[in-house]
């Protein structure tokens, strides 16, 4: 039950950020986020590095909003995205992928009425959350290996995608074997 409460706080806080249209309230959210960063002992350098990895998305979103609406709206949307990202990034110290899966399983219990197994949803979320860092690390290893061999540019990307796709398929087969060994039936669910 504790995991469900944590997940609901995460979702509610993140959604509320996107309904705020006042810079004063966003400043209060920023101060709250900074306090949360210190309470959870979040590594600020890693947070900034993660934010910098999103710079293309932020610039693209800002440009689209500036073109379609106004520059002020673009700044507001990007500020909201940064604040939401900061909160979710710091909240991962509180909520592990397993706890997220358990919370989603409890949250989706009403779906049993229409024949959806909440355990399947939590399993899918756990797999997705777990695979993202693994694939990121693998892509970085492939990138460094190709760079060491002298591959650069389009050719390096072609090889990286090929190797990554092959490894993803290999991991998927292993995951399928593991799920079957744990009793998940081929028709879904256990």
VMD Tcl script that draws the C-alpha trace (Angstrom):
set ca {
  {0.00 0.00 0.00}
  {2.93 2.27 0.74}
  {4.20 1.87 -2.85}
  {0.80 2.83 -4.23}
  {0.77 6.02 -2.17}
  {4.29 6.92 -3.36}
  {3.31 6.33 -6.99}
  {0.14 8.40 -6.65}
  {2.15 11.26 -5.10}
  {4.59 11.06 -8.01}
  {1.85 11.11 -10.63}
  {-0.20 13.83 -8.91}
  {2.76 16.15 -8.33}
  {3.98 15.72 -11.90}
  {0.53 16.36 -13.38}
  {-0.02 19.41 -11.17}
  {3.21 20.94 -12.49}
  {1.73 20.97 -16.00}
  {-1.43 22.78 -14.87}
  {0.50 25.66 -13.29}
  {0.59 28.79 -15.44}
  {2.13 31.19 -12.94}
  {5.86 31.76 -12.66}
  {5.43 32.45 -8.94}
  {3.93 29.01 -8.36}
  {6.61 27.45 -10.57}
  {9.24 29.16 -8.39}
  {7.61 27.53 -5.34}
  {7.74 24.17 -7.14}
  {11.43 24.79 -7.93}
  {12.20 25.47 -4.27}
  {10.25 22.33 -3.32}
  {12.21 20.32 -5.90}
  {15.52 21.64 -4.57}
  {14.51 20.67 -1.03}
  {13.54 17.21 -2.26}
  {16.92 16.90 -4.00}
  {18.70 17.59 -0.73}
  {16.41 15.39 1.38}
  {16.93 12.39 -0.93}
  {20.67 13.12 -1.34}
  {20.48 13.26 -5.12}
  {23.79 13.68 -6.94}
  {23.46 17.14 -8.53}
  {26.13 16.44 -11.17}
  {24.25 13.36 -12.39}
  {21.00 15.35 -12.44}
  {22.60 18.11 -14.53}
  {24.16 15.51 -16.86}
  {20.75 13.88 -17.29}
  {19.15 17.27 -17.94}
  {21.80 18.07 -20.54}
  {21.01 14.81 -22.31}
  {17.47 16.16 -22.76}
  {18.60 19.50 -24.19}
  {17.61 18.53 -27.76}
  {14.09 17.58 -26.64}
  {13.78 20.80 -24.64}
  {14.99 22.94 -27.54}
  {12.69 21.15 -29.99}
  {9.68 21.50 -27.67}
  {10.52 25.14 -27.05}
  {10.88 25.86 -30.77}
  {7.56 24.20 -31.62}
  {5.79 26.13 -28.85}
  {7.46 29.39 -29.91}
  {6.31 28.87 -33.50}
  {2.78 27.75 -32.68}
  {2.13 29.98 -29.68}
  {4.61 32.44 -28.23}
  {8.11 32.59 -26.79}
  {6.67 33.09 -23.30}
  {4.62 29.91 -23.66}
  {7.70 28.04 -24.95}
  {9.70 29.10 -21.89}
  {6.81 28.12 -19.62}
  {6.48 24.64 -21.16}
  {10.24 24.00 -21.02}
  {10.32 25.15 -17.40}
  {7.52 22.74 -16.56}
  {9.35 19.90 -18.32}
  {12.55 20.62 -16.41}
  {10.73 20.79 -13.06}
  {8.85 17.56 -13.75}
  {12.08 15.85 -14.80}
  {13.87 17.05 -11.65}
  {11.10 15.66 -9.44}
  {10.87 12.31 -11.21}
  {14.68 11.99 -11.23}
  {14.90 12.60 -7.49}
  {11.89 10.40 -6.78}
  {13.62 7.37 -8.25}
  {15.58 7.28 -4.98}
  {12.30 6.63 -3.17}
  {10.55 4.27 -5.57}
  {12.34 1.26 -7.08}
  {11.14 -0.40 -10.31}
  {9.79 -3.33 -8.29}
  {7.79 -0.97 -6.07}
  {6.44 0.79 -9.17}
  {5.34 -2.58 -10.55}
  {3.65 -3.54 -7.28}
  {1.93 -0.16 -7.08}
  {0.70 -0.41 -10.67}
  {-0.58 -3.90 -9.98}
  {-2.66 -2.55 -7.08}
  {-3.74 0.51 -9.07}
  {-4.98 -1.59 -12.00}
  {-6.93 -4.17 -9.98}
  {-10.23 -2.76 -11.37}
  {-9.08 -3.87 -14.85}
  {-9.67 -7.46 -13.76}
  {-13.36 -6.75 -14.40}
  {-12.64 -6.48 -18.13}
  {-10.24 -9.42 -18.24}
  {-6.89 -7.61 -17.97}
  {-4.38 -9.15 -15.58}
  {-2.74 -6.36 -13.49}
  {0.30 -8.61 -12.92}
  {0.98 -8.55 -16.66}
  {0.95 -4.75 -16.68}
  {3.34 -4.56 -13.73}
  {5.62 -7.11 -15.39}
  {5.69 -5.11 -18.63}
  {6.51 -1.90 -16.73}
  {9.26 -3.63 -14.72}
  {10.82 -5.02 -17.88}
  {10.69 -1.64 -19.62}
  {12.17 0.23 -16.66}
  {14.90 -2.36 -16.25}
  {15.79 -2.53 -19.94}
  {16.33 1.21 -20.46}
  {19.56 1.51 -18.42}
  {20.83 -1.81 -19.77}
  {20.31 -0.71 -23.37}
  {21.84 2.70 -22.67}
  {24.99 1.13 -21.21}
  {25.17 -1.33 -24.07}
  {24.85 1.43 -26.66}
  {27.66 3.37 -24.97}
  {29.90 0.26 -24.99}
  {29.18 -0.29 -28.69}
  {29.89 3.37 -29.39}
  {33.26 3.25 -27.59}
  {34.22 -0.03 -29.29}
  {33.42 1.37 -32.74}
  {35.29 4.58 -31.95}
  {38.33 2.54 -30.87}
  {38.21 0.64 -34.18}
  {38.07 3.88 -36.14}
  {34.43 3.82 -37.24}
  {32.87 7.26 -37.29}
  {29.77 8.94 -38.69}
  {26.97 7.13 -40.54}
  {28.90 3.87 -40.83}
  {29.38 3.74 -37.06}
  {25.68 4.38 -36.46}
  {24.76 1.62 -38.89}
  {26.98 -0.88 -37.06}
  {25.82 0.33 -33.63}
  {22.16 -0.13 -34.53}
  {22.84 -3.59 -35.98}
  {24.73 -4.77 -32.90}
  {22.21 -3.19 -30.51}
  {19.27 -4.75 -32.36}
  {20.94 -8.16 -32.30}
  {21.63 -7.85 -28.56}
  {18.07 -6.71 -27.85}
  {16.67 -9.71 -29.68}
  {19.06 -12.02 -27.80}
  {18.02 -10.50 -24.45}
  {14.35 -10.79 -25.41}
  {14.72 -14.50 -26.09}
  {16.47 -14.97 -22.72}
  {13.72 -12.99 -21.02}
  {11.09 -15.16 -22.69}
  {12.84 -18.31 -21.44}
  {13.02 -16.84 -17.95}
  {9.34 -15.93 -17.93}
  {8.36 -19.37 -19.15}
  {10.55 -20.94 -16.45}
  {8.77 -18.82 -13.83}
  {5.38 -20.04 -14.96}
  {4.11 -17.34 -17.27}
  {2.02 -19.06 -19.91}
  {2.33 -18.29 -23.60}
  {-1.23 -16.94 -23.67}
  {-0.30 -14.25 -21.11}
  {-0.52 -14.28 -17.37}
  {0.12 -17.06 -14.92}
}
mol new
graphics top color blue
foreach p $ca { graphics top sphere $p radius 0.5 }
foreach p [lrange $ca 0 end-1] q [lrange $ca 1 end] { graphics top cylinder $p $q radius 0.2 }
display resetview
